[in-house]
Amino acid sequence: MALITMRQAITDALREEMRRDERVFIMGQEVGVWGGTYAVTRGFYDEFGAKRVRDTPISEMAIGGVSAGAAMNGLRPVAEFMTINFAFLALDQMVNHAAKVHYMFGGQIKCPVVYRAPGGGGRQLGATHSHTPDVIFAHFPGFTVVSPSTPYDAKGLLKSAIRSEDPVLFIEHHTLYQIRGEVPEDDYLVPIGVSDIKREGRDVTIVAYAQGLQVALEAANELAQEGIEAEVVDLRSLRPLDMGPVLDSFRKTFRAVVVEEGFRSYGIGAEIVARLQEEGFDYMDAPIKRVAQIEVPLPYSRELEQSALINKERVIAAVKEVL
């Protein structure tokens, strides 16, 4: 096992898959000579050359469409958006073409494209560059959406995404690139569409993913000092959504808090709460609480931005309410 950052885990996954399969290539703005906005593809241009590491014009619609077309013709592109906010410009290509072509052509054509996109707030990028629009993409059948919270999951899920026959949106939270974790040095995969228990507990279930998972773990560790043992479930994939571990945990604790960085209205948390109510109502001892971003455009000011985002204090308060 090696102790590495999430950035390095993503870099290693890309490099290993490009060495393993010559059909895999990278495209996006500044991914080549510059090495990527977040330095994920630094050194790739020198190793793999301009044919497999392709700098593109500043056109997300072109990136979304060309990569989907390449995938339909037998290649395995990994297309990088500088930020998930810019993916809005490629929405038609992603959800009306990449996500639907397999169905529309009766299974004759596949579209194994991976879209990588940093997202979320917390880096003072301003209101138009700090969205967490994960639920928008997860809304569409035919499209796979994953969002890891640890280096181990990031590497294993990205490798699975590249080998998948379906279009995948791989969301990387801006603030998680520097977190460290143990990652096997041997080849491994993390299955897409499988939730994971990140912390065992008996008193309350906390459901989260991406940056929300890290916040949930901080809150759970602090609650443990007061004798409250929270079980933390990491969704990892938003579509397909694996509710099995969530329901199993809820049947044990009878109480739940759902944590997400997206907005509370119409969000991922709303879907989790609805499914818990539908499938686990008999085990519900208290109303399920949601902790989400305050519903305002994220301010540039660091203090104001942090006050709008999720934090461990809000999670702890929600847990104590349901208890």
C-alpha positions as CSV (number, residue, x, y, z in Angstrom):
1,M,0.0,0.0,0.0
2,A,1.2,3.5,-0.8
3,L,0.1,6.7,1.0
4,I,-0.8,9.1,-1.8
5,T,-3.1,12.1,-2.6
6,M,-6.3,11.8,-4.5
7,R,-4.7,13.8,-7.3
8,Q,-1.9,11.2,-7.6
9,A,-4.5,8.3,-7.4
10,I,-6.4,9.8,-10.4
11,T,-3.1,10.3,-12.3
12,D,-2.0,6.8,-11.6
13,A,-5.3,5.4,-12.8
14,L,-5.2,7.3,-16.1
15,R,-1.6,6.4,-16.7
16,E,-2.1,2.7,-16.0
17,E,-5.2,2.5,-18.2
18,M,-3.4,4.3,-21.1
19,R,-0.5,1.9,-20.8
20,R,-2.9,-1.1,-20.7
21,D,-5.2,-0.1,-23.6
22,E,-4.0,1.9,-26.5
23,R,-7.6,2.9,-27.3
24,V,-7.7,5.1,-24.2
25,F,-6.8,8.8,-24.9
26,I,-7.2,12.1,-23.1
27,M,-8.7,15.3,-24.5
28,G,-9.6,18.7,-23.0
29,Q,-8.4,22.2,-22.4
30,E,-4.7,22.4,-21.4
31,V,-4.5,18.7,-20.6
32,G,-1.4,18.3,-22.8
33,V,1.5,20.7,-22.7
34,W,0.2,22.4,-19.6
35,G,-0.6,19.2,-17.8
36,G,-4.2,19.9,-16.8
37,T,-5.7,22.7,-14.7
38,Y,-5.2,20.6,-11.5
39,A,-1.9,19.0,-12.8
40,V,-3.6,15.6,-13.1
41,T,-2.1,14.9,-16.5
42,R,1.3,16.5,-16.0
43,G,3.9,14.5,-18.0
44,F,1.4,12.6,-20.1
45,Y,2.1,14.6,-23.2
46,D,5.8,13.7,-23.1
47,E,5.0,10.0,-22.4
48,F,2.1,9.4,-24.8
49,G,2.4,12.1,-27.4
50,A,0.0,14.5,-29.1
51,K,-2.1,11.7,-30.6
52,R,-3.2,10.4,-27.3
53,V,-3.1,13.6,-25.2
54,R,-5.0,16.2,-27.2
55,D,-5.4,19.8,-26.3
56,T,-8.7,21.2,-27.5
57,P,-10.2,24.6,-28.2
58,I,-12.2,26.4,-25.6
59,S,-15.4,24.7,-26.5
60,E,-17.1,22.3,-24.1
61,M,-19.7,21.4,-26.7
62,A,-17.0,20.2,-29.0
63,I,-15.3,18.3,-26.2
64,G,-18.5,16.6,-25.2
65,G,-19.5,15.8,-28.8
66,V,-16.1,14.8,-30.3
67,S,-15.3,12.5,-27.3
68,A,-18.8,10.8,-27.6
69,G,-18.2,10.3,-31.3
70,A,-14.8,8.8,-30.8
71,A,-16.3,6.4,-28.2
72,M,-19.0,5.4,-30.6
73,N,-16.3,4.5,-33.2
74,G,-14.3,2.2,-30.9
75,L,-12.0,4.4,-28.9
76,R,-12.1,5.0,-25.1
77,P,-11.8,8.8,-24.6
78,V,-11.3,10.5,-21.2
79,A,-12.6,14.0,-21.7
80,E,-11.7,16.6,-19.1
81,F,-13.8,19.6,-18.4
82,M,-11.8,22.3,-16.6
83,T,-14.7,22.5,-14.1
84,I,-18.1,20.9,-14.0
85,N,-19.7,24.3,-14.3
86,F,-18.5,24.4,-18.0
87,A,-20.2,21.0,-18.6
88,F,-23.5,22.8,-18.8
89,L,-22.3,23.9,-22.3
90,A,-22.0,20.2,-23.3
91,L,-25.2,19.1,-21.6
92,D,-26.9,18.3,-24.9
93,Q,-24.0,16.2,-26.2
94,M,-23.7,14.3,-22.8
95,V,-27.4,13.5,-21.9
96,N,-29.1,13.7,-25.3
97,H,-26.4,11.8,-27.3
98,A,-23.8,9.9,-25.2
99,A,-26.4,8.7,-22.7
100,K,-29.0,7.7,-25.2
101,V,-27.2,6.3,-28.3
102,H,-27.1,2.8,-27.0
103,Y,-30.9,2.8,-26.4
104,M,-31.8,4.7,-29.6
105,F,-29.9,2.3,-31.8
106,G,-31.2,-0.8,-30.1
107,G,-27.9,-1.8,-28.5
108,Q,-26.0,-1.7,-31.8
109,I,-23.8,1.2,-30.7
110,K,-22.0,1.8,-27.4
111,C,-20.5,5.0,-26.1
112,P,-17.7,4.2,-23.5
113,V,-16.7,7.8,-22.8
114,V,-15.5,9.2,-19.5
115,Y,-16.1,12.8,-18.6
116,R,-13.8,14.0,-15.8
117,A,-14.9,17.2,-14.1
118,P,-13.8,19.0,-10.9
119,G,-16.8,20.4,-9.0
120,G,-18.0,21.8,-5.7
121,G,-17.2,24.8,-3.6
122,G,-14.7,25.8,-1.0
123,R,-11.9,27.3,-3.2
124,Q,-13.2,30.9,-3.6
125,L,-14.0,30.4,-7.3
126,G,-17.1,32.6,-7.3
127,A,-20.7,31.9,-7.8
128,T,-20.5,30.7,-11.4
129,H,-17.6,28.3,-10.8
130,S,-18.7,26.7,-7.5
131,H,-21.7,24.6,-8.4
132,T,-22.5,21.1,-7.2
133,P,-24.9,20.1,-10.0
134,D,-24.4,16.4,-9.5
135,V,-28.2,15.7,-9.3
136,I,-28.7,17.2,-12.8
137,F,-26.5,14.6,-14.4
138,A,-27.7,11.8,-12.2
139,H,-31.2,12.5,-13.2
140,F,-30.8,10.9,-16.7
141,P,-31.0,7.2,-17.3
142,G,-28.2,5.8,-19.5
143,F,-25.7,8.0,-17.8
144,T,-23.4,6.8,-15.0
145,V,-22.3,9.3,-12.3
146,V,-19.7,8.6,-9.7
147,S,-18.1,10.9,-7.1
148,P,-15.3,9.4,-4.9
149,S,-14.3,10.7,-1.4
150,T,-11.0,8.9,-0.9
151,P,-7.9,8.2,-3.0
152,Y,-8.6,4.4,-2.9
153,D,-12.0,4.9,-4.3
154,A,-10.9,7.5,-6.8
155,K,-8.4,5.2,-8.4
156,G,-10.5,2.1,-8.4
157,L,-13.6,3.9,-9.7
158,L,-11.8,5.7,-12.4
159,K,-10.3,2.5,-13.7
160,S,-13.8,0.9,-13.7
161,A,-15.2,3.9,-15.5
162,I,-12.6,3.7,-18.3
163,R,-13.4,0.0,-18.7
164,S,-17.1,0.5,-18.6
165,E,-19.2,0.2,-21.8
166,D,-21.4,3.2,-20.7
167,P,-20.8,6.9,-20.6
168,V,-19.6,8.0,-17.2
169,L,-19.3,11.4,-15.5
170,F,-16.5,11.2,-12.9
171,I,-16.8,14.1,-10.5
172,E,-13.7,15.2,-8.5
173,H,-14.3,17.6,-5.7
174,H,-12.0,20.6,-5.8
175,T,-11.0,20.4,-2.2
176,L,-10.2,16.7,-2.1
177,Y,-7.2,16.6,-4.5
178,Q,-4.8,17.0,-1.6
179,I,-6.3,14.5,0.9
180,R,-4.1,11.4,1.4
181,G,-5.1,7.7,1.8
182,E,-3.7,4.2,1.3
183,V,-3.9,2.8,-2.2
184,P,-2.7,-0.6,-3.4
185,E,0.2,-0.6,-5.7
186,D,-1.2,-3.6,-7.6
187,D,-4.0,-3.2,-10.2
188,Y,-7.5,-3.2,-8.7
189,L,-11.0,-2.0,-9.4
190,V,-13.8,-0.5,-7.3
191,P,-17.2,-1.6,-8.7
192,I,-19.5,1.2,-9.9
193,G,-22.9,1.4,-8.2
194,V,-21.8,-0.1,-4.8
195,S,-22.1,2.0,-1.6
196,D,-19.6,1.5,1.2
197,I,-19.6,1.7,5.0
198,K,-16.8,4.0,5.9
199,R,-17.4,3.9,9.7
200,E,-19.3,1.4,11.8
201,G,-21.8,2.7,14.3
202,R,-25.0,1.8,16.2
203,D,-26.8,5.1,17.1
204,V,-27.4,7.0,13.8
205,T,-26.8,6.5,10.1
206,I,-25.1,9.4,8.2
207,V,-25.3,9.1,4.5
208,A,-22.9,11.2,2.4
209,Y,-20.5,11.2,-0.6
210,A,-17.5,13.2,-1.9
211,Q,-16.6,16.2,0.3
212,G,-19.8,15.5,2.4
213,L,-18.3,12.2,3.4
214,Q,-15.2,13.8,4.8
215,V,-17.4,16.3,6.8
216,A,-19.5,13.3,8.0
217,L,-16.5,11.5,9.2
218,E,-15.2,14.5,11.1
219,A,-18.6,14.9,12.8
220,A,-18.8,11.2,13.6
221,N,-15.3,11.3,15.3
222,E,-16.3,14.3,17.4
223,L,-19.7,12.7,18.3
224,A,-17.8,9.5,19.4
225,Q,-16.2,11.6,22.1
226,E,-19.7,12.1,23.6
227,G,-20.5,8.4,23.4
228,I,-22.6,8.7,20.2
229,E,-21.5,6.2,17.6
230,A,-22.5,7.2,14.0
231,E,-22.4,4.8,11.1
232,V,-21.2,6.6,7.9
233,V,-22.2,5.3,4.5
234,D,-20.5,6.6,1.4
235,L,-22.7,6.4,-1.7
236,R,-19.7,6.7,-4.1
237,S,-22.1,6.4,-7.1
238,L,-25.1,8.6,-7.7
239,R,-26.4,6.6,-10.7
240,P,-26.7,3.7,-10.3
241,L,-27.6,4.4,-6.7
242,D,-27.0,1.5,-4.2
243,M,-29.4,1.8,-1.3
244,G,-28.6,-1.6,0.1
245,P,-26.0,-0.6,2.7
246,V,-28.0,2.6,3.5
247,L,-31.1,0.6,4.3
248,D,-29.2,-2.1,6.2
249,S,-27.7,0.6,8.4
250,F,-31.0,2.4,8.9
251,R,-32.6,-0.8,10.0
252,K,-29.9,-1.0,12.7
253,T,-29.9,2.6,13.9
254,F,-33.5,3.7,13.2
255,R,-32.3,7.3,12.6
256,A,-30.6,9.0,9.7
257,V,-28.9,12.2,8.6
258,V,-28.2,12.8,4.9
259,V,-25.2,15.1,4.1
260,E,-24.6,16.7,0.6
261,E,-22.9,19.8,-0.6
262,G,-25.6,20.4,-3.2
263,F,-28.8,22.4,-2.5
264,R,-31.4,20.9,-0.2
265,S,-34.3,21.4,-2.6
266,Y,-34.7,18.7,-5.3
267,G,-31.3,17.2,-4.3
268,I,-29.5,13.9,-3.9
269,G,-30.5,14.0,-0.2
270,A,-34.2,14.4,-1.1
271,E,-33.9,11.2,-3.1
272,I,-32.2,9.3,-0.3
273,V,-34.9,10.4,2.2
274,A,-37.7,9.4,-0.1
275,R,-36.3,5.9,-0.6
276,L,-35.7,5.5,3.1
277,Q,-39.3,6.4,3.8
278,E,-40.6,4.1,1.1
279,E,-38.5,1.1,1.9
280,G,-37.6,1.6,5.6
281,F,-40.6,3.3,7.1
282,D,-41.2,0.7,9.8
283,Y,-37.7,1.3,11.1
284,M,-38.0,5.1,11.4
285,D,-37.9,6.4,15.0
286,A,-37.4,10.1,14.1
287,P,-37.7,12.3,11.0
288,I,-34.7,12.1,8.7
289,K,-32.6,15.3,8.7
290,R,-30.8,16.8,5.7
291,V,-27.7,18.9,5.8
292,A,-27.0,20.8,2.6
293,Q,-25.5,23.9,1.2
294,I,-27.4,27.2,1.9
295,E,-29.4,28.0,-1.1
296,V,-27.6,31.1,-2.4
297,P,-25.0,31.6,-5.1
298,L,-21.7,30.9,-3.4
299,P,-20.0,34.1,-2.4
300,Y,-16.3,34.8,-3.3
301,S,-15.5,36.0,0.3
302,R,-13.9,33.1,2.1
303,E,-15.8,33.7,5.3
304,L,-19.2,34.0,3.5
305,E,-18.5,31.0,1.3
306,Q,-17.6,28.8,4.3
307,S,-20.8,29.9,6.1
308,A,-22.9,28.7,3.2
309,L,-21.2,25.3,2.8
310,I,-21.7,22.2,4.9
311,N,-19.6,21.7,8.0
312,K,-19.2,19.3,10.9
313,E,-21.1,21.6,13.3
314,R,-24.2,21.4,11.3
315,V,-24.0,17.7,10.9
316,I,-23.5,17.3,14.7
317,A,-26.5,19.5,15.4
318,A,-28.6,17.4,13.0
319,V,-27.5,14.1,14.6
320,K,-28.4,15.4,18.1
321,E,-31.9,16.5,16.8
322,V,-32.7,13.0,15.5
323,L,-31.4,11.4,18.7
